[in-house]
Amino acid sequence: MKHATMKVKKFVLHHYPATRSVRVRWMLHEILGDDFEVKRVELYEGAQYEAGYLVLNPNHSVPVLEIHWEDGSIQHMLESVAMVEWLADHYSERELCPHPGSGARRADYMQIMYFAGAWLDMMLWQIRIHTHILGEDEADQKTLDRYRGKFIDDGEPQILARLNKHEYILDDQFSAADCIMGHIVFWAKAYGLCQGERFDAYLATLMQRDSLAKSLDDLATFQIAPEKNQPIIEHFNG
Ligand SMILES: N[C@@H](CCC(=O)N[C@@H](CS)C(=O)NCC(=O)O)C(=O)O
């Protein structure tokens, strides 16, 4: 546990607009204001498949979070939910998550983190790639319909049940779980899901936070689908 008491010198986030790296950018803005570095990775130009990037992340994806420790070592995290969770725990004085020893509220928080960041995320990823990324020869309407149906039938009622009880996804206090679920609801809306007033009101509440507005300040430069000749097409194996 050599890092247990060591301080972080700086964070560098490898990011592309509107993607899962927004979750982490949002969390970093919550905790550090603007005191971290963002490096844009041109996903559609295939920058994630370049040798230097693959050393950082063999999964060729964003986000990557570089943690520069005060002893000069650099640690790389590759999973967005783990990054958000770790940041909230590491800066526990910001009270962005229930303390690990806090019993039922912590269990509920962890449940939301992984329900949003693994289960719902998996459905949206299928919807996204079969709508916008895979070529006509690979995109499959049945897969698309199955995951849209599953998201609407299984996912949305569970999100709504929580939001109908509370202002935020965990309870009436903003938490790191909103960085994950909020991003999921934004993403779902872009694909015609999460329709309705309660979802809109949830996003409006989240958008009042400067940290989220800043994390979306490059949204206009997001490209929803690659052009036919862009390098990502040749390499993509998701
Ligand atoms: N489980 C990872 C997934 C990361 C991921 O798939 N990122 C996408 C953008 S949201 C990406 O960079 N894809 C580029 C590629 O696969 O070439 C996480 O949550 O961080």
The ligand as a MOL file (V3000), in Angstrom:
LIG
                    3D

  0  0  0     0  0            999 V3000
M  V30 BEGIN CTAB
M  V30 COUNTS 20 19 0 0 0
M  V30 BEGIN ATOM
M  V30 1 N -15.6760 0.0660 -19.5910 0
M  V30 2 C -14.9890 1.2120 -20.1340 0
M  V30 3 C -15.4600 1.4380 -21.5690 0
M  V30 4 C -14.6930 2.5270 -22.2880 0
M  V30 5 C -15.1310 2.6920 -23.7410 0
M  V30 6 O -15.5860 1.7470 -24.3940 0
M  V30 7 N -14.9510 3.9020 -24.3020 0
M  V30 8 C -15.3630 4.1870 -25.6650 0
M  V30 9 C -15.9760 5.5770 -25.7350 0
M  V30 10 S -17.3290 5.7290 -24.6320 0
M  V30 11 C -14.1270 4.2200 -26.5670 0
M  V30 12 O -13.1890 4.9240 -26.2610 0
M  V30 13 N -14.1240 3.4530 -27.6700 0
M  V30 14 C -13.1090 3.5160 -28.6650 0
M  V30 15 C -12.7590 2.1740 -29.2770 0
M  V30 16 O -13.1940 1.1270 -28.7490 0
M  V30 17 O -12.0720 2.1950 -30.2770 0
M  V30 18 C -15.2660 2.4280 -19.2380 0
M  V30 19 O -16.3750 2.5270 -18.6800 0
M  V30 20 O -14.3740 3.2730 -19.0550 0
M  V30 END ATOM
M  V30 BEGIN BOND
M  V30 1 1 1 2
M  V30 2 1 2 3
M  V30 3 1 2 18
M  V30 4 1 3 4
M  V30 5 1 4 5
M  V30 6 2 5 6
M  V30 7 1 5 7
M  V30 8 1 7 8
M  V30 9 1 8 9
M  V30 10 1 8 11
M  V30 11 1 9 10
M  V30 12 2 11 12
M  V30 13 1 11 13
M  V30 14 1 13 14
M  V30 15 1 14 15
M  V30 16 2 15 16
M  V30 17 1 15 17
M  V30 18 2 18 19
M  V30 19 1 18 20
M  V30 END BOND
M  V30 END CTAB
M  END
